[in-house]
Amino acid sequence: MKVISLNVDELIFKETEKIVALMKKSRNRYINEAIDFYNKHQKRAILERKLQKESEIVREDSMNILNDFEEIDYGD
């Protein structure tokens, strides 16, 4: 486990304190779970952007191939 120093906005801190008290969970556990959740969310967002970019590349290639096929004279 790593120890870090963290500056938190006052309103966020107060809200967090209320929530951890209601949940009967330690602040440390709550913050670890929040960071884990946010990391997973960010990984999904990064993957989504990567897939979107690769999809655009494939779309361009597919359109080029389609155009090539349309230009073929099959000699009806």
Secondary structure, DSSP 8 states (H G I E B T S, - for coil): ---------HHHHHHHHHHHHHHT--HHHHHHHHHHHHHHHHHHHHHHHHHHHHHHHHHHHHHHHHHHHHH-----
